[in-house]
Amino acid sequence: MFVSDGLSVNEQGHLTIGGVDTVELAKKYGTPLYVMDEMSIRSALREYKKSIDDNYENGGMVAFASKACAFKAMYEIVKEEGCGADVVSGGELYTAIQAGFPAERLYFHGNFKTEAELALALDYGVGRIVVDNWEEMETLSAMAAARNVTADIYLRITPGVDAHTHSFVMTGQNDSKFGFTLETGDALAAAKRAAAMPGLALKGMHCHIGSQIFDEAPFAHTAELMIGFMAKVREEMGITLTELNMGGGFGSRYVESDAVMPYGEYMWRIAGALKAVAASLSFPVPYIVIEPGRSIVGNAGITLYTVGSVKHIPGIRTFVIVDGGMTDNPRYALYQSPYTAVIANRANAPADQTVTIAGRCCESGDLIQEHTKLQSCGRGDILAVMTTGAYNYSMSSNYNRIPRPAIVMVKDGVDRVVVKAETYADVMRNDV
């Protein structure tokens, strides 16, 4: 029934997360409510770090993908675990710095970084700026030279790999808004240009092929392509690049049928492919950076709702309508993402009803899950949706002027607020 190790059922038949009763959390903080298990986050970071240490003798860095779930306490946890972070906007960068995150462990991404964002990155001393296009390269070079500083950069490469995932989260194929395309020769031309430009120091390459990937084969193939490309750079330019950022995309378990591979096994197989092609080309194995996000925080989070009504339409379907929806979880509306749900105050009862979980927004498409099994429920029951730690809070909105929920972190049976719930005053704070 549960897709996360941090979930259980107590003697009252209530769902617990990190040893804390979710029904009590709903009473204490109200709903909707995001809840995250801190030890689950830390354990995932540690597993990834160990997988790097075990497989890459030249070392590497685990850089948490901020877009999955970014707030101050998250950056504090990542910092304490000795990891890095990738940021894709001035907002993520600013939040990380305000949380005391070491700037040298930040990787700044994005296919359109504004001049203001690039200035912020240069002023903070961000570790690596991942250059995405020609215009950005020219702009960053001019800005760095004007400041009499050198920006350490990667080039984002589009390797042309199909990641076998939803088209909206595929980024490695040639038809992509991201990066310099390998197949067309743009990538090599960009490397030659970057190496010659003032204010820039080309340190390595970056790629990212997509999200929610369960098969190691696309990662392994990408590793082979990228090492081959770096060897081509050495051959053409006489430069041996020493860093390779493989991006992220490792899958999380949303439903029981999701076959998630242990992180160590992912890394062992990818490392094997990478080392084999490096050996064949007499190319030194580079320092490896990976950028997992969803697989670190996805299963660490749940969202709690209160059931408002149950609407039976004979011969068609039964709606369970809750007090949240696409404002706190837009992923079903965007991707038809699967989820596992349970009635938290009746978690040990059989899930014997097939229902559609619907939200409160003024949209027919405001659904969280369709045709899913759930325990019998009614007004006032607490519904928990699992694996909502990634891309729920970070993609939330104030549609219909609905305030965003709080985030509560649990650890060792203790709960604490890490992001306050918005109020109506917060929603209209910038109105004039």
GUSENU-762302 format. One record per residue: residue in one letter; y, z, x of N, C-alpha, C in turn. Coordinates in steps of 0.2 Angstrom, whole numbers, plus 5000, padded with zeros to 4 digits. Layout:
<atoms>
AYZXYZXYZX;...
</atoms>
This chain:
<atoms>
M499450005004500050005000500650005004;F500650035010501250045014501249995020;V501749965022501849915027502149945033;S502350005033502650045039502250105040;D502150125047501850185049502250245047;G502850245046503350305045503250325037;L502950285033502950305026502250345024;S502350385019501750425017501850455010;V501350495007501450525001501350595002;N501750634999501650714999501250734994;E501250804993500850834988501050824981;Q501750814981502050804974501950724972;G501550684976501450614974502150574976;H502550604980503250564981503150534988;L503450474988503550434994503950474999;T503750475006504050505011504250455016;I504750465020504950425026505150475031;G504750475037504950515043504850585041;G504350605036504250675034504750695029;V505250655026505750675021505550645015;D505550685009505450665003506050615000;T505850554998506350504996506650524990;V506250554985506550574979507050624980;E506950674984507550724986508150694989;L507950634993508550604996508950564991;A508650534986508950504981509450554977;K509150614976509550664972510150694976;K510050694983510550724987511150674988;Y510950614989511450564991511650514986;G511250504980511250454975510950384978;T510950344973510750274974511250224972;P511150164975510650144980510850174987;L510250184991510350214997509850185002;Y510150165008509750145014509550205017;V508850205019508550265023508250235029;M508350255035508050235041507750285045;D507150275048506750315052506850315059;E507250355062507450355069506950345074;M506350385073505850375078505450315078;S505450285072505150215071505550165076;I506250175075506650125079506550135087;R506550205089506450215096505750195098;S505250205094504650185096504550105097;A504850075093504849995094505249975100;L505850005101506149995108505750005114;R505450065113505050085119504450045120;E504150015115503549965115503749905119;Y504349885117504649815119504749825127;K505049885129505249895136504649905140;K504049935137503449935141503149865142;S503249825136502949755137503249715142;I503949725143504249695149504049725155;D504049785156503849815162503149795164;D502649795159501949775161501849705163;N502249655160502149585161502649545166;Y503149575168503649545172503849585178;E503549565184503649605190504349605192;N504749555190505449545192505949575187;G505649615183506049655178506349615172;G506649645168506949615162507349665158;M507649645152508049685148507849675141;V507749725137507649725130508349725127;A508649675124509349675121509249675113;F509449735110509349735102509849685099;A509549645095509949595091510449625086;S511049635087511449675083511549655076;K511449585075511549555068511049585063;A510449615066509949645061510249705058;C510649745061510849805058511349845063;A511949835062512449865067512849915064;F512849975067513350025066513350075072;K513750125072513850165078513250195080;A512950235076512350265077511750225080;M511750165078511250115080511350105087;Y511950085089512150075096511950135101;E512050195098511950255102511250265103;I510850245098510050255099509850205105;V510050135104509850085109510150105116;K510750125116510950155123510550205126;E510350255122509950315124509250285127;E509050235124508350215125508450165131;G509050155134509050115140509050045139;C509150015133509149945132509849915131;G509849855131510449815130510549795123;A511049755121511149735114511549665115;D511349625110511649555109512149565103;V512749535104513249545099513549465098;V513749455092513849385090514549385087;S514949435087515649435084516049485088;G516749485087517149535089517049605086;G516849595079516649665076516049695079;E515549665080514949695083515149715090;L515549675094515749695101516149765101;Y516649765096517049815096516649885094;T516249875089515849935087515349965092;A515049915096514649935102515049975107;I515649955109516049985113516350055111;Q516550055104516750115101516150165101;A515550145101514950195102514850215109;G515250185113515050205120514550165124;F514450105121513850065124514150035130;P513750035136513950005142514049925141;A514649905143514849835142514349785146;E514149815152513749765156513049755153;R512849795148512249785145512349745138;L512849715137513049675131512949595133;Y512649565128512649485129512949455123;F513549415124513949395118513749325116;H513549325110513349255107513849225102;G513649175099514049145094514149075095;N514149035090514348955091515048945090;F515448995088516148985088516449055089;K516649065095516949125098517749115098;T518149145094518849135094519149155101;E519749135103520049155109520149235109;A520249265103520349335103519749365105;E519149345102518549375104518349365111;L518449305114518349295121518749335125;A519349345123519849395127519549465127;L519249485121519049555121518449555125;A517949505125517449505130517549515137;L518149475139518349475146518649545148;D519049565143519349635144518849695145;Y518349685141517849745141517349735147;G517349675149516849665155516149655152;V516049615147515349605144514949575150;G514349595150513849575155513749505155;R513549465150513449395150513749365143;I514049315144514349275138513949215138;V513649205132513149145131513549085128;V513749035132514148985130513748935126;D514048915121513648875115513848805115;N514448785117514648715117515248695122;W515348635122515848605127516548645126;E516748645120517448675119517548745121;E516948785120516948855122516948855130;M516548815133516548815140517248805143;E517648755141518248745143518748795142;T518748825136519148885134519048945138;L518448965139518249025143518449015150;S518348955153518448945160519248955161;A519648925156520348925157520549005156;M520249035152520449105150520249155156;A519649145159519449185164519849165171;A520049105172520449085178521149115177;A521449115171522049135170522149215172;R521549245171521549325172521249335179;N521149285183520849295190520249335190;V519749325185519149355184518549295184;T517949315185517449275184516949295178;A516849255173516449265168515749245169;D515249295169514549275170514249255164;I513949195164513749155158513049135158;Y512749125152512149085151512349025147;L511948975147512048915142511548925137;R511748915131511248915125510948845125;I510248845125509948785125509548775119;T509548715116509148705110508548665113;P507948695113507348665116506948615112;G507148615105506748565101506048595099;V506048655098505348685096505448705088;D504948685084504848705077504548775077;A504848825074504548885074504148905068;H504048855064503548865058503848925054;T504448925052504748975048505248945043;H505548985039506048955034506548915037;S506748865034507248815037507948845039;F508148895035508748925035508748975042;V508148995044508149035050507849005056;M507748935056507548905062508148875066;T508148895072508748875076508548835083;G507948825084507748795090507648725090;Q507548695084507448625083508048585085;N508048525086508548475089509148475084;D508948475077509448475072509748545071;S510148565075510348635075511148635076;K511548685073512248695075512248735082;F511748755084511748805090511648765097;G512048775102511848755109511848685111;F511648675117511548615121510848585120;T510748525118510048505116509748475123;L509148505124508748485130508548405130;E508348385124508048315124508548265125;T509148275123509648225124510048215131;G509848265135510148275141510848315141;D511048335135511648375135511548445139;A510948475139510848535142510948525150;L510748475153510748465160511548455162;A511848405158512548395159512948455158;A512848505153513148565153513048605159;A512448615161512348655167512748625173;K512748565174513148535180513948545179;R514148545173514848555171515048625172;A514648675170514748745170514748765177;A514348735182514248765189514948745192;A515248695190515848665194516548695191;M516448735186517148755182517348815185;P518048825186518348885189518248945183;G518149005186518149065182517449075178;L516949035180516249035177515749045182;A515249085181514649095186514049085181;L513749035182513149015179512549055181;K512349105177511749155179511049135177;G511049105171510449085168510449045162;M509949045158509849005152509649045146;H509849025140509649065134509349015129;C508949035125508648995119508449045114;H508449025108508149065102507949015097;I507249015095506948965091506948985084;G507149045082507049065075506949135073;S506749145067506649215065506049225061;Q505749285061505149305057504549255059;I504449255065503849215068503249255070;F502749235067502049275068501649245073;D501749185075501349145080501649145087;E501249165092501549165099501549095102;A501249045099501248985102501948955103;P502348955097503048925099503448965104;F503349025105503649065110503449045117;A502749035118502449015124502648945126;H502648895121502848825122503648825124;T504048865121504748875123504848895130;A504448945132504448975139504348925144;E503848885142503648825147504148775148;L504448755142505048705142505648735146;M505748795145506348825148506248835156;I505648855158505548855165505548785168;G505348735164505348665167506048645167;F506448665163507148645163507548675169;M507448745170507748775176507448745182;A506848725182506648685188507048625189;K507148585184507548525184508248535186;V508548595184509248615187509148625194;R508648655197508648665204508548595208;E508148555205508048485208508648445208;E509048445203509648405202510248435205;M510248505205510948535207510848585213;G510248595215510148635221510248715219;I510248725213510348795211509748825208;T509548885210508948915207509248975203;L509148965196509449015192508949075191;T509149135191508649185191508549225185;E508949205179508849245173508649195167;L508249215163508049175157508049225151;N508449205146508449245140508149205134;M507549235132507149205127507249215120;G507849255119508049265112507549315109;G507549315102507049355098506649315093;G506549345087506249305082505549335080;F505349385083504749415082504649445075;G504149435071504149445064504049525062;S504249545056504049605054503649605048;R503349655046502849655040503149675034;Y503249635030503549645023503049655018;V502449625018501849625014501249635018;E500749655014500049665018499849605021;S499949545019499649485021500049465028;D500649495030500949475036500549505042;A500349455046499949475052500349475058;V500649535059501049555064500649565070;M500749535076500449545082500749605086;P500449645089500749695093501249665099;Y501749705100502249675104501949665111;G501549705114501249695120500849635121;E500549615115500149555115500549495115;Y501049495111501549445111501749425118;M502049485122502349475128501849455133;W501249475133500649455138500549385137;R500549355131500349285130500949245132;I501549265131502149225133502249225140;A502149285143502149295150501649245154;G501049245151500549205154500749135155;A501049105149501249035149501849025154;L502249075154502849065158502649065165;K502249115167502049115174501649055176;A501249035172500848975174501248915175;V501748895171502148845173502648855178;A502848915179503248935185502848915192;A502248945192501848935198501648855199;S501548815194501448745195502048715197;L502648735196503248705198503548745205;S503148795207503448835213504148865211;F504148885205504848915203504748985202;P505249025205505149105205505249125197;V504749175195504849195189505449235188;P505849215183506549245182506549315179;Y507149345180507249405176507249385168;I506849425164506749405157507149445153;V507549415148507949455143507649435136;I507449485132507249465125507749505120;E507749475114508249495110507949515103;P507449555102507249575096507749615091;G507649605085508149635080507749665074;R507549615070507149625064506549675066;S506149655071505549695073505649765075;I506249775077506449845079506649885073;V507049865068507349905063507049885056;G506749825055506449805049506049855045;N505449875048505049925045505249995046;A505750005049506050075050506450095044;G506650045040507050055034506750045027;I507050085022506850075015507550075011;T507550045005508050055001507850094994;L508250144992508050174986508550154981;Y508250144975508650134969508450174963;T508850174958508650214952508550154946;V507950164943507850114937508250134932;G508550074929509050084923508750064917;S508350014917507949994911507349944913;V506949944908506349894908506349854902;K506349784904506449734898505849694898;H505449704892504849664892504949604888;I504749544890504849484886504149454885;P503849464879503149454878502949374880;G502449374884502149304886502549274892;I503149314894503549284900503549324906;R503849384905503849434911504149494909;T504149544913504449614913504949624918;F505549634916506049654921506149724922;V506149754928506349814930506949814933;I507549834930508149834932508449894935;V508749884942508949944946509649934947;D509949994950510650004951510949974957;G510549924960510749884966510649814965;G510449774970510349704970510549664975;M510849604974510949564979511549584983;T511949634981512549654985512249694991;D511649734990511449774996510749734999;N510549684995509949654998509949574995;P510349534999510349464997509749424999;R509249445002508749405006508349375001;Y508149394995507749364990508149304988;A508749314986509249254983509249204988;L509349224995509449175000508749135002;Y508249175003507649155006506949165002;Q507049194996506449204992505949254996;S506249305000505949345005505449395001;P504849395003504349445000504449515002;Y504349564997504449634999503849674995;T503749734998503349774995503749834992;A503649854985503949904982503549954979;V503750014978503350074975503850114971;I503650144966503950194962503950264966;A504450284969504450334974504250404971;N504350414965504150484962503450474959;R503150424960502450414957502050364962;A502150384968501950334974501150334974;N500850394972500050394972499750364966;A500150344961499850314955499650234956;P499250214952499050144953499650094951;A499650044955500149994954499849944949;D499949954943499549914938499949864933;Q500549864935501049814931501249764936;T501349704933501649644936502349644934;V502849644938503549644936503949604940;T504549594938505149564942505649614943;I505849634949506349684950507049644950;A507449664946508149634945508649684947;G509249654949509849694951510349694945;R510849724947511449734942511949684942;C511949644947512549594947512549544942;C513149514941513149464935512949394937;E512349394939512049334942511249334939;S511049274936510349274935509849274941;G510149244946509749244952509749314956;D510049364953510049434957509449464956;L508949444960508249474960508049504967;I507649554967507449584973506649554974;Q506349544969505649524970505349504963;E504949444963504649424957503949434957;H503649444951502949444950502549494955;T502849554956502549594961502249654957;K501749684960501349744957501749804958;L501849844952502249914953501949964948;Q502050024949501850074945502250074938;S501950104933502350104927502950144928;C503550124925504150164926504650154920;G505150194921505650194916506350214918;R506850224914507450244916507450314920;G507750314926507850374930507350374935;D506750334935506350334941506650304947;I506350324953506650304959506150244962;L506450194963506150134966506250124973;A505750124977505850114985505650044986;V506050004990505849934993505849945000;M505249925003505049935010505349885014;T505349895021505549845026506249815024;T506749855023507449835022507849855028;G507649875033508049895039508449845042;A508149785041508549725045508849675039;Y509449655041509749605037509849625030;N509949685028510049715021510749735022;Y510849795025511549825026512049775030;S511749735035512149695039512349635035;M512049615029512249555025512449575018;S512549645017512849665011513549645009;S513749645003514349625001514649674995;N515249654994515549694988515649644982;Y515149604981515149554975515249604969;N515549574964515749614958516049684959;R516349684965516749744967516249814967;I515649794969515149854970515249884977;P515249944978515349974984514649974988;R514649964995514049964999513750034999;P513150044999512750104999512850145006;A512750205006512650245013512050225016;I512050245023511450245027511250315029;V510650335028510450405030509950395035;M509950425041509450425046509050485045;V508350475046507950535046507550545052;K507450605055507050615061506850685061;D506150695062505850755062505950805056;G505950765050506050805044506750815042;V507250795046507950815045508350745043;D508750745038509150685037509850695038;R510250645040510950645041511250575039;V511850575037512250515035512550485042;V512350425043512650385049513150335047;V513150315040513650275037513750295030;K514450315029514550345023514550285017;A514350305011514450265005515150245004;E515250185002515950165001516150184994;T516750194993517050214986517450164983;Y517650164977518050114974518650104978;A518950164981519550154985519450114991;D518850124994518650085000518650014998;V518349994992518349924990519049884990;M519549924987520149894986520649914992;R520449944997520849975003521349915005;N521149855006521549805009521949765003;D521949784997522349754992523049764993;V523449714992524249734992524549714986;
</atoms>
